[in-house]
Amino acid sequence: MSPDVDLTAPRTGAHAILTRLLALDSRLFQAAAERHWPGAGPVLPRLSRSANHGVLWFAAAAAIAASRTPRARRAAARGLASLGLASLTINTLGKRSVRRPRPLLDPVPHVRRLQRQPITTSFPSGHAASASAFATGVALESGGWGAAVAPVAFSVAVSRVYTGVHFPSDVLAGAALGAGAAFAVRGLVPTRAQIAAPARPRAAVPALPGGEGLVLVTNNASGTADRARALRDALPRAEVVVCEPEDLPAEAEKAAGRARVLGVCGGDGTVNTAARAALRHGLPLAVLPGGTLNHFAYDLGVEDVRDLAGALERGEGVRVDVGRFSSKRGQGVFLNTFSLGVYPELVRERERWADRIGGWPAGVLAALRVLRADRHPLEAEFQGRRHPLWLLFAGNGTYHRMGLAPGRRLDLADGVLDVRVVHGGRRPALRLLSAALAGPLTRSPAHAAVQVGRLRLTGLAPGTLLAYDGEVTEVEGEVRLEKLPEALTVYRPLRAR
């Protein structure tokens, strides 16, 4: 090695740069302390205190989730998950790696100072990291809610310099770490936009400026009044028909007779009724979610009026599969699911209690009552053998992550029935729970899953309950299931919002 090489030069240069940066940081802190901030005195210290231990962000998440839209709930959950990761990183690595003392409070006016000064090290700012993580996480799922939260997050970050507890570089580093935590969470759990269902096969559907030619039937019992008003505002030329549940089939038929496009607002059962009318009349269907679960609309990517209105005005649509079942008592179609066994009993029990205690409490109560009841498993014959079953489920398309978490379909035109079976035996609750926790294509003594194009069941006892898209009927003898590939044309937005 040459004796002319100075091994200390890089280290000295880096040290000099760091010294200049710290000096600049101190000057910026001094300037912020001496500057008059109009209107900040009553706001920033209180805002800074409210963000202690993430209280502000938990309250913000609750307010966002209270809007009761899937996008808002996902945004709130992602914001909290990002905040959690950022806080964990700050407390385990950040504060322990760089033990920078807090700024001296001498230049900071007493009126700005916090009543309780933090005792941890200064670098990086945990408040700024939490604020940035929450706001970025929310924005990655919902741009609108992200824009609403961003000014609050920015103000919390600025408040840490204003109150004198952090240098500006502490805040910048914390904000960068928080944003990084949000993107790390997105890497682990993709956003809805990242795993959007393929918009295929595309269909030629008419564009309806202002909704002209759309007749939308809405189920008054689903609590759809607000969405119907929002649709009228977004599409003033559309016709909206509000009816009671018992009048829905007749009103859907009449609407299909005069509509260019048949629309429906309600839950999955209401959508099923409108889909039957659209199939009979050869009309495209426009679905606006308005019920409790809304699986079909959400799997289409339609979560609110803006989604549907944009697709209608731009003329964006796809063709989707339809499931069909038939028995000697008649036939029907399903857009989401078909099931035999304990689930139809659960649906019927839930309907008994829903009007009195609400939908979700009724569902919990129904599950407890059905699983605790003393009963024998259903018996059905398929593939030449007779099987005792606690549950047979057939999905119109492949369901992903079905189980205790809500399932979702990424392709509504894949041509298959997603069949899940929970075998009969002792302890039905344990078997059903193990099937719910298992993956979509598992086989065990308790449950199995296959994907087929059609299915034939025989030997069903009289009075066997059958559920389809949340509706319940009775069958006996033989039931046949099949797919109608790409039978229904529906509107769906082709552009991610």
Buried (B, 14 or more C-beta within 10 A) or exposed (E): EEEEEEEEEEEEEEEEEEEEEEEEBBEBBBEBBEEEEEEBBEEBBEBBBBBBEBEBBBEBBEBBBEBEBBBBBBBBBBBBBBBBBBBEBBEEEBBEEEEBEBBEBEEBEEEBBBEEEBEBBBBBBBBBBBBBBBBBBBBBBBBBBBEBBBEBBBBBBBBBBBBBBBBBBBBBBBBBBBBBBBEBBBEEEEBBBEEBBEBBEEBEBBEBEBBBBBBBBBBBBBEBEEBBEBBBEBBEEBBBBBBEBEBBBEBBBBBBEEBEBBBBBBBBBBBBBBBBBBBEBEBBBBBBBBBBBBBBBBBBBBBBBBBBBBBBBBBBBBBBBBBBBBBEEEEBBBBBBBBBBBBBBBBBBBBEBBEEEEBEEBBEBBBEBBBEEEEEBBBBBBEEEEBEBBBBBBBBBBBBEBBEEEBBBBBBBBEBBBBBBBBBBEEBBEBBBBBBEBEBEBEEEBBBBEBEEEBEBEBBEEEBBBBBBBBBBEBBBBBBBBBBBBBBBBBBBBEEB
